[in-house]
């Protein structure tokens, strides 16, 4: 069991740094995106053996619920849209439009459900 302490971060980059620290991920495998975080949590990277089921406690999660609400979700998808593959643009544009309307999953809900 590992504990994720949200007082150590308030941004997505901070969240990624915290996961890298928590699981001793080296610079070559460092998490910098939600996809990479998903890969990390799947095992085989850092101190997580492949196939091991993780239990992560997200301490003070209400702070993160606010930090990673719709405002942060909009910013995240705007950045992602600038660099995503053209085939992924329609999906990213739809997610961004949802977040701007205050609909769909927030970044917090996406991460908390993993």
N, C-alpha and C positions, 0 to 999 in steps of 0.2 A: 504494500500500500504506500502510495506517495501522496503528499499534500501540496497542492497548488495554492500559493498564497497570493491573493490578488493585490495586496499592498505593494508587491514587487513590480507591478505593471499596470498601465492604464491605456495602452495602445496595442494594436495587433503585433507590431514589432517587439514590444515588451513581452507580450504573451509568448511569442516564438522564442525569444531569448530565455524566458523562464523555463519552457519545456526543454530547451537545449541544456540548460544548467541542471535541471532536475534529473535528466536522464543521461548526463555526461556525454553529450553529442559533440563530436569533434568538428572542426571547421569544414572538413570536406563533406560532411553529412548534415550540416546545420539546417534547421527548419527555418524557412523564410516565406512559407505560403500555407494555406489550408490543406492543399494537396500533399505537401511534404509532411505536415503534421499528421495527416491521416496515415501516411506511409510509416512515420515514426511509431504511431500507436499500434500499427499492425505488427510491429516487432522486427527484430533483425538489425536494428540501428541503435547506436549508443549502447546503453546497458540493458536494452530490452531484447531478450532472446526471442527468436521467431516462435510463434505459436503460443506465447504466454499470455494469459488473460490478465489485464491490468485493472487495478482498482485505484482511482485517483479521486481524492477528496478536494473539492474546490472550496477552500475556506473563504469566508466573506464574499460569497458569490453574488450577493445583491449589488455590491459595488461594481462587479464586472457586468452584471445585467444592465446597469446604467451606462457604463463605459462602452459597452459593445451593443448598444441599442441601434435604432434605425439611422441615427446620424452617422455613427461609425460605419454602419453597413453600407450606406450610400458612398462614403469616402472610399471604402475598400473596393467596391465594385467599379467606381469611377477609375481608380488606379489600375485595376485588373483589366478593364476594357481597353485601356491605352496600350496594353502589351499582350493581349490574348491572341491566339491564332484566329484568323478570319472565320474559320468554321465555327468557332465558339462565340463569336460576337452576338448572334441573335439570342442565345441563352443568357449571356452576360447582360445584354440590354434589357431583357425581360426581368431579370433579377434586380437590376438597378431601378427600373420603373416601379416594380413592386415596393422596394425599400423606400423610394421617394414618396409613395402613397401611404407608407406606414403599414404595409401588408407583407405577408410572407415571413420567413424566418429571419431573425436578426443574427448577427455573428455570434452572439452569446448562445442563442438557442441552437445554432448549428454545432457549436463546439460542445455544449453541455450534453448534447444527445449522442455524442461519439462514444 
